[in-house]
Amino acid sequence: MLPDLCIPDDVLFRSLEFSAESTRDWMRILSNREINRRAGMSNEQRRRSFTAGRIALRTMLGEALDLAPIDVPLTVLPSGRLACKGTDLFLSLAHSGDLAVAVASHRNVGFDLEIIREKPSSLLDYILADEEREHVHQLDLDTDRSLFLCWTVKEAVLKANGTGLRRSPRSVRVHIDLAASTARVKDPTDHEWDVHFGLSDGYVAALAVEPTP
């Protein structure tokens, strides 16, 4: 289940859980290009995630733009980031397991979602910059939850920044407020981002938004 997190009023948000029973109806919403891309995926989990993500995005934007979902003019930019032609909306997609989330805003946004699972404890220090370690290790969380919280917050910012994990997570520095479920984050160019996050027993989700002037 998707953890609760605060969504600012100017951010469109849609979550969706994959359903095999709905796939036939969903296929009518995908564009021909998306159907062909889906067909070329050899991994079933990847096909499920791709389908749920595009349906979440198309239905959300269709409602916002008063369009049928299939008529939403999605395009892929040279950077690999999705855009909606004729609008100045920033878009972001995330999926993990059978959950998918789509967000959009006139402010730059990035979203990430991860299943919390057991990882080597050394991976936490691997993704942290030197100046973050003391702060993160003092958080009242076990190592796996600290790892996936930091990872998800950092990846949300890198997605908003347009680079994704082509940049090292160490290049993003976080300061986390667990009580408020927020983080203040600097990206590789020292640009600051506000991040809202949610933690449950199984998932962590993070929404990065460019601060208002």
C-alpha positions as CSV (number, residue, x, y, z in Angstrom):
1,M,0.0,0.0,0.0
2,L,1.2,3.5,-0.9
3,P,2.3,5.4,2.2
4,D,0.5,8.6,3.1
5,L,2.4,11.8,2.2
6,C,1.5,15.4,1.8
7,I,0.8,16.5,-1.8
8,P,0.9,20.3,-2.4
9,D,-2.3,21.8,-3.9
10,D,-0.5,22.7,-7.1
11,V,0.6,19.1,-7.8
12,L,-1.6,16.7,-9.7
13,F,-1.3,13.2,-8.3
14,R,-2.5,9.7,-9.3
15,S,-1.7,6.3,-7.9
16,L,-2.6,3.0,-9.5
17,E,-2.2,-0.6,-8.6
18,F,-1.8,-3.0,-11.5
19,S,-4.8,-5.3,-12.1
20,A,-4.6,-8.1,-14.6
21,E,-8.4,-7.9,-15.0
22,S,-8.1,-4.3,-16.1
23,T,-5.4,-4.8,-18.7
24,R,-7.8,-5.2,-21.7
25,D,-9.5,-1.9,-20.9
26,W,-6.2,-0.2,-20.2
27,M,-4.7,-1.3,-23.6
28,R,-7.4,0.9,-25.3
29,I,-5.9,3.9,-23.6
30,L,-2.3,3.4,-24.6
31,S,-0.9,4.9,-27.8
32,N,0.3,2.7,-30.6
33,R,3.9,3.7,-29.7
34,E,3.3,2.7,-26.1
35,I,1.7,-0.6,-27.1
36,N,4.7,-1.4,-29.3
37,R,7.1,-0.5,-26.6
38,R,5.3,-2.6,-24.1
39,A,5.3,-5.6,-26.5
40,G,9.1,-5.3,-26.8
41,M,9.6,-5.8,-23.1
42,S,10.6,-9.4,-22.2
43,N,10.1,-9.0,-18.5
44,E,6.5,-9.3,-17.3
45,Q,7.0,-7.2,-14.2
46,R,8.4,-4.4,-16.4
47,R,5.4,-4.6,-18.7
48,R,3.1,-4.4,-15.7
49,S,4.9,-1.4,-14.3
50,F,5.1,0.4,-17.6
51,T,1.4,-0.2,-18.3
52,A,0.2,1.0,-14.8
53,G,2.5,4.1,-15.0
54,R,1.2,5.2,-18.4
55,I,-2.4,4.6,-17.5
56,A,-2.0,6.6,-14.2
57,L,-0.4,9.5,-16.2
58,R,-2.9,9.4,-19.0
59,T,-6.0,9.3,-16.8
60,M,-4.7,12.0,-14.5
61,L,-3.9,14.4,-17.3
62,G,-7.1,13.5,-19.2
63,E,-9.1,14.7,-16.3
64,A,-7.0,17.9,-15.8
65,L,-7.1,18.8,-19.5
66,D,-10.6,17.6,-20.3
67,L,-9.4,15.1,-22.8
68,A,-9.9,11.4,-23.3
69,P,-6.9,9.6,-21.8
70,I,-5.8,8.2,-25.2
71,D,-5.8,11.8,-26.6
72,V,-3.4,13.2,-24.0
73,P,-0.4,14.3,-26.2
74,L,2.5,12.6,-24.4
75,T,5.9,12.8,-25.8
76,V,9.4,11.7,-24.8
77,L,12.0,14.5,-24.7
78,P,15.6,13.8,-25.8
79,S,16.6,13.6,-22.1
80,G,14.2,10.7,-21.8
81,R,11.8,12.7,-19.7
82,L,8.1,12.6,-20.5
83,A,6.2,15.8,-21.4
84,C,2.7,16.8,-22.5
85,K,2.6,18.8,-25.7
86,G,1.0,22.2,-25.5
87,T,1.4,22.6,-21.8
88,D,4.2,23.7,-19.5
89,L,3.6,20.9,-17.0
90,F,6.5,19.0,-15.5
91,L,5.7,15.2,-15.3
92,S,7.2,12.4,-13.3
93,L,6.4,8.7,-13.1
94,A,7.5,6.1,-10.5
95,H,6.6,2.4,-10.0
96,S,7.7,-0.4,-7.7
97,G,6.1,-3.8,-7.4
98,D,2.5,-3.4,-8.7
99,L,2.1,0.2,-7.6
100,A,2.6,3.2,-10.0
101,V,2.4,6.9,-9.3
102,A,2.1,9.8,-11.7
103,V,2.6,13.5,-10.7
104,A,2.4,16.7,-12.7
105,S,2.8,20.4,-11.8
106,H,3.7,23.8,-13.3
107,R,6.6,23.6,-10.8
108,N,9.4,21.2,-11.5
109,V,8.7,17.9,-9.8
110,G,10.1,14.4,-9.3
111,F,8.7,11.3,-7.7
112,D,10.2,8.1,-6.6
113,L,8.7,4.9,-5.0
114,E,10.6,2.0,-3.6
115,I,9.8,-1.3,-1.8
116,I,11.7,-1.5,1.4
117,R,13.8,-4.7,1.5
118,E,16.9,-6.0,3.2
119,K,20.2,-4.7,1.8
120,P,23.8,-4.8,3.0
121,S,24.3,-2.1,5.7
122,S,27.4,-0.8,3.8
123,L,25.1,0.4,1.0
124,L,23.8,3.3,3.2
125,D,27.3,4.8,3.6
126,Y,27.9,4.2,-0.1
127,I,25.1,6.6,-1.1
128,L,25.8,9.2,1.5
129,A,28.1,12.2,1.1
130,D,30.5,12.7,4.0
131,E,28.6,15.6,5.4
132,E,25.4,13.6,5.6
133,R,26.5,10.6,7.5
134,E,26.3,11.8,11.1
135,H,22.8,13.3,10.5
136,V,21.4,10.2,8.8
137,H,22.9,7.7,11.3
138,Q,21.2,9.7,14.1
139,L,17.7,9.1,12.6
140,D,15.4,6.9,14.6
141,L,15.2,4.3,11.9
142,D,16.7,0.9,11.2
143,T,19.3,0.7,8.5
144,D,17.1,-0.6,5.7
145,R,14.5,2.1,6.3
146,S,17.2,4.8,6.5
147,L,18.8,3.5,3.3
148,F,15.6,3.4,1.2
149,L,14.4,6.8,2.6
150,C,17.6,8.5,1.6
151,W,17.7,6.6,-1.7
152,T,14.1,7.6,-2.6
153,V,14.5,11.2,-1.5
154,K,17.7,11.5,-3.5
155,E,16.3,9.8,-6.6
156,A,13.1,12.0,-6.6
157,V,15.4,15.1,-6.7
158,L,17.6,13.6,-9.4
159,K,14.5,12.8,-11.5
160,A,13.3,16.4,-11.1
161,N,16.8,17.6,-12.0
162,G,16.5,15.6,-15.2
163,T,19.5,13.3,-14.6
164,G,18.1,10.4,-12.7
165,L,20.7,7.9,-11.5
166,R,23.1,9.0,-14.2
167,R,24.4,11.2,-11.4
168,S,25.7,9.6,-8.2
169,P,23.3,9.7,-5.2
170,R,26.3,11.2,-3.2
171,S,26.0,14.3,-5.3
172,V,22.6,15.0,-3.6
173,R,22.7,16.0,0.1
174,V,19.7,15.6,2.3
175,H,18.5,16.9,5.7
176,I,15.6,14.9,6.9
177,D,12.9,15.9,9.3
178,L,11.2,12.7,10.3
179,A,8.5,14.4,12.5
180,A,7.3,16.5,9.6
181,S,8.0,13.9,6.9
182,T,9.9,16.4,4.9
183,A,13.5,16.9,3.7
184,R,15.5,19.8,2.5
185,V,17.8,18.7,-0.3
186,K,20.6,20.2,-2.4
187,D,21.1,18.8,-5.9
188,P,24.5,18.6,-7.7
189,T,24.3,22.3,-8.7
190,D,23.5,23.3,-5.1
191,H,19.9,24.1,-6.1
192,E,17.5,23.4,-3.2
193,W,14.4,21.3,-3.3
194,D,11.6,20.6,-0.9
195,V,10.8,16.9,-0.5
196,H,7.6,15.4,1.0
197,F,8.0,11.7,1.9
198,G,5.9,8.9,3.3
199,L,7.1,5.7,5.1
200,S,5.1,2.5,5.6
201,D,6.2,-1.0,6.6
202,G,6.6,-1.9,3.0
203,Y,7.1,1.2,0.9
204,V,8.8,4.6,0.9
205,A,7.6,7.4,-1.4
206,A,9.1,10.8,-2.0
207,L,7.9,13.9,-3.9
208,A,10.5,16.5,-4.8
209,V,9.1,20.0,-5.7
210,E,11.0,23.1,-6.7
211,P,10.4,25.7,-4.0
212,T,8.2,28.7,-4.8
213,P,10.2,31.9,-5.1
